[in-house]
């Protein structure tokens, strides 16, 4: 393993609108601030973090396929795709490096029944939900522990 391990932080639909979209649920941190925080948190753990967001499912599947091919650890907030996408399920099934599922809110406590199902969880080494943007720091720390980082 190289001195700096690459980690992907992948975000699904509507997460680019953080800070503007339902702040009472998702918080006031902007997406740009989240990117900066993830890069900083990753750097502190010896990771080269690449943060990406897409509203296009095929693009997300492509990123997950690339992560599978390169054995790159992934922090994934699949957003709405979490609850219905078999394409995301299949792409996550291919991953060999750790996958940590993260959600800003806790889907299991949300009133909408559809949010109580996750197609990511069966492939994740951990699920971190309901901790806002700090959940991303926790997810990166999980990966660090699994990779034997101090």
N, C-alpha and C positions, 0 to 999 in steps of 0.2 A: 504494500500500500504506500502511495506517495505521501510526502509530508503534509500536503494539502489535498484533502479528499473533496471531490465535487459532489454537491448535493443539490437536487432540484426541489424547489418549492413551487408547486403547481396549483393554480387557482382557476376554478371554473366560472360559469356564467354569473354576471352581475357583480362579481367581486371587485372589478375595476371601479365601481361606484361607491366603494367604502367611504364612509364619512358623510355621504349625501343620501344614501339609500337606507331608509328605516333606521336611523341612528339609535332609536330606542331599543332595537333588537341587536344591531351589528356594531354599535359604537360610533365614535366620532373620529377615530383615526382614519386618515385618508389612505387610499391604496399606495400612493407614493411614499407615505410615512411607513406603511407596513413593509414595503420593499426595502427601505433603508434599515429598518429594524432587523429584518431577517438577515440581511447581508452582515450587519454588525454582530448579531448574535452568532451567526455562523463563523465569522472571522475569529471570534473569541474562543470557539471550539476547534479551530484549525480547519474549517471548511471553506471551500470556495462555493458560495451559494449563488445559484442562478434562480431568480424569481420570475415566474411567467404567469400571465392571465389570459384566458381566451373565452370567448362566447361561442366558440365553434367546436363541437364535439369531436369532429375528425382531427382537428389540430391537437386536441388533448390526447387522443388515442395515439397519434404520431409521436408525441413527446414521451408517452408511457412506453411505447415500443422502443424508442431510442434508449430510454433508461434501462429497459430489459436487456437490450443488446450490449450496453456498456456496463452493466451491473452497477448502476448509479443509484444510491439511496434517494428516496422520494418522500417529501412531505406533501400530502395531497388534501386540498379542500375542493372536492368535486362539486360542491354546492348542489344545485338541483339534480345534477346527474347522479349524485349519491343514491337517490331514491328510486331511480327507474332505468338507468342505463346499463344494459347488458354489454354494450361495447366497452364501457369503462370497466365493468366486471372482468371481461375477458382480457383486457389489456393489463389490468392489475394482476391477474393470475399468472402472467408471464414473468413478473418481477422476481429477481433472485436476491437483490440487495434489500435491506429493510424499507418497508413502506409504513409510514405513520399517517393515519387519517386524522384530520383536524377540522373542527367546526367552531366558528365564533360563538354561536349560540349552542344550546344543547337541543338537538333535534328530538330527543326522547321526551323532553318536557314541553315541546311545542304542541299546540292544540290540533294541528293538522295531522291526521292519522298517517298520511302518505310519508311524512317525515320520519316515522318510526322505523322505516326499513332502510337498510344500507347495503348497497351492492359492493361497497369498498371494504367494509369490515371483515369479511371472510379472508381477505388477503393481507390485512394490516397486522403488524406486530403490536400496535397500540392504537387506541382511539382517544383523542383529547378533545373534549367538547365543553362549551359553556364557559370558557376562560378568556374570551375575547382574543385580542391580538397576542396576549401573553401565551396562548395555547401554541403558537408557532415556536416560541422560545422553548417551551416544554417538549415539543415534537423534535426539535433539533437536538435537545439534550438526550432524548431517548435514543436517537440514532448514534450520538456520540458514545453513550454507554454501551450500546450493542457492538460498536466498532472498537471498543476498548480504549476510547479516548479519555484522558484525565478530566 
